[in-house]
Each structure stands twice: as structure tokens, then as C-alpha cells.
Amino acid sequence: MEQIRFNPIHTPPAAPVKKQVKQSGFADKLQQVIGEELKFSRHANERLSSRNIQISQDQWQRVTDKINEADSKGVKDSLVLLEQAALIVSVKNRTVITAMDKKDLQDQIFTDIDGTIILE
């Protein structure tokens, strides 16, 4: 009778694969948010145009800086008062929602605002 030899193949167990997940720290997130430009909603663009509101580059930079600061303090929606205009800004979405001329501010009530920025 012929003898059968059995040689089992031993494979070591596979090592668990560790996924490399990029850790995004607070500083990285802050830099990302700071680097984002404010954008205008279609409604805000229409209001700026129809009311002939002009915002200089210098003013716009100040608004952006203050929106970044407001974001770091937890503000979600802000009223921004400029010398010639008022803006409602969604800080969270980094979007100007609407704009109005300063003379149209008389007798207005602003709701759902949790921060105000005054840049006059």
C-alpha cells in the first residue's frame, strides 16, 4: 500500500490593515475657513445692484476679517453695519444673504441674528 504524505501549507494570519486617516486639527480647519471668501447670494447681488451699494476692497477686507472673528466666537448669523450699508451675513455658510442702504435702516427689525458687527 502506497503511503500518502500530507504537507499542510501554513500561511501566517494576515496582519490587520490600518487605514491612514488624515487627522484634521482645529488649526487646519480654522485656516481652511479663513481662506474661504465670502460669497453673495443671488438676492444680495440683486439688492446691491438695485440699491447702487458700493463696497470698497478695503471695506470688504474688514468685513471678511470680522466675519472670521465672529465665526471663531460661535456667531452663526450677523448684522454687519457699514458706513453706507447694512449686510445680513450667514457666518456659518460664509454668504451675504441681503444688503440694504443705510437710509433704509430706519424702523427696521432684524431677527434671527446672534451677532452684530459695526464697521463705520
C-alpha positions as CSV (number, residue, x, y, z in Angstrom):
1,M,0.0,0.0,0.0
2,E,1.3,3.4,-1.0
3,Q,1.7,5.9,1.7
4,I,0.2,9.3,1.2
5,R,2.1,12.2,2.6
6,F,0.2,15.3,3.5
7,N,2.1,18.6,3.9
8,P,-0.3,21.3,5.0
9,I,0.6,24.8,3.8
10,H,0.9,27.2,6.7
11,T,0.2,30.8,6.0
12,P,0.6,33.3,8.8
13,P,-2.6,35.2,9.5
14,A,-2.9,38.5,7.7
15,A,-1.9,41.5,9.7
16,P,-4.8,43.9,10.2
17,V,-4.7,46.7,7.7
18,K,-4.8,50.1,9.4
19,K,-6.4,52.8,7.4
20,Q,-4.5,56.0,7.3
21,V,-6.9,58.7,8.2
22,K,-5.7,62.2,7.9
23,Q,-6.2,63.9,11.2
24,S,-7.6,67.4,10.7
25,G,-6.9,69.5,13.7
26,F,-8.6,72.7,14.8
27,A,-5.8,74.8,13.3
28,D,-6.2,73.2,9.9
29,K,-10.0,73.8,10.0
30,L,-9.5,77.4,11.1
31,Q,-7.1,78.0,8.2
32,Q,-9.5,76.5,5.8
33,V,-12.3,78.7,6.9
34,I,-10.2,81.8,7.0
35,G,-9.1,81.1,3.4
36,E,-12.6,80.9,2.2
37,E,-14.0,84.1,0.6
38,L,-17.4,85.4,1.5
39,K,-19.9,85.0,-1.3
40,F,-23.1,86.8,-2.2
41,S,-26.5,85.1,-2.6
42,R,-28.4,86.0,-5.7
43,H,-30.8,88.1,-3.6
44,A,-27.9,90.0,-2.1
45,N,-26.4,90.7,-5.5
46,E,-29.8,92.0,-6.7
47,R,-30.1,94.3,-3.7
48,L,-26.5,95.6,-4.1
49,S,-27.2,96.4,-7.7
50,S,-30.7,97.8,-7.4
51,R,-29.8,100.0,-4.5
52,N,-26.4,101.0,-6.0
53,I,-24.5,100.0,-2.9
54,Q,-20.7,100.1,-3.4
55,I,-18.3,98.3,-1.0
56,S,-14.6,99.1,-1.5
57,Q,-12.0,96.5,-1.4
58,D,-10.7,97.8,1.9
59,Q,-14.2,97.7,3.5
60,W,-14.7,94.2,2.1
61,Q,-11.4,93.0,3.7
62,R,-12.5,94.4,7.0
63,V,-15.9,92.7,6.7
64,T,-14.2,89.4,5.9
65,D,-11.8,89.7,8.8
66,K,-14.6,90.5,11.2
67,I,-16.7,87.6,9.9
68,N,-13.7,85.3,10.6
69,E,-13.5,86.7,14.1
70,A,-17.3,86.3,14.6
71,D,-17.0,82.7,13.4
72,S,-14.3,81.9,15.9
73,K,-16.7,83.3,18.6
74,G,-19.5,81.0,17.5
75,V,-21.7,83.5,15.7
76,K,-24.0,81.9,13.1
77,D,-25.8,84.9,11.6
78,S,-24.7,88.5,11.8
79,L,-25.8,92.0,11.0
80,V,-22.9,94.0,9.6
81,L,-23.3,97.8,9.7
82,L,-21.1,99.7,7.3
83,E,-20.8,103.4,6.7
84,Q,-23.2,103.3,3.8
85,A,-25.0,99.9,4.1
86,A,-26.1,97.0,6.2
87,L,-25.5,93.4,5.4
88,I,-27.0,90.2,6.8
89,V,-24.4,87.5,6.7
90,S,-24.6,83.8,7.3
91,V,-21.3,83.4,9.1
92,K,-21.7,79.6,9.1
93,N,-22.2,79.5,5.3
94,R,-19.9,82.5,4.6
95,T,-22.6,84.1,2.5
96,V,-24.1,87.6,2.4
97,I,-27.8,87.0,2.5
98,T,-29.1,90.5,1.8
99,A,-28.0,94.1,1.7
100,M,-29.7,97.4,2.3
101,D,-28.8,101.1,2.1
102,K,-28.1,102.8,5.4
103,K,-31.1,105.2,4.8
104,D,-33.4,102.1,4.6
105,L,-32.5,101.1,8.1
106,Q,-35.0,103.4,9.8
107,D,-37.7,101.5,11.7
108,Q,-36.3,98.0,10.7
109,I,-36.4,95.0,12.9
110,F,-33.7,92.3,12.4
111,T,-34.5,88.8,13.6
112,D,-32.5,85.6,13.8
113,I,-29.3,87.5,14.4
114,D,-26.9,86.3,17.0
115,G,-24.1,88.9,16.4
116,T,-23.6,92.4,15.2
117,I,-20.5,93.9,13.6
118,I,-20.2,97.6,13.4
119,L,-17.7,99.0,10.9
120,E,-18.5,102.6,10.5
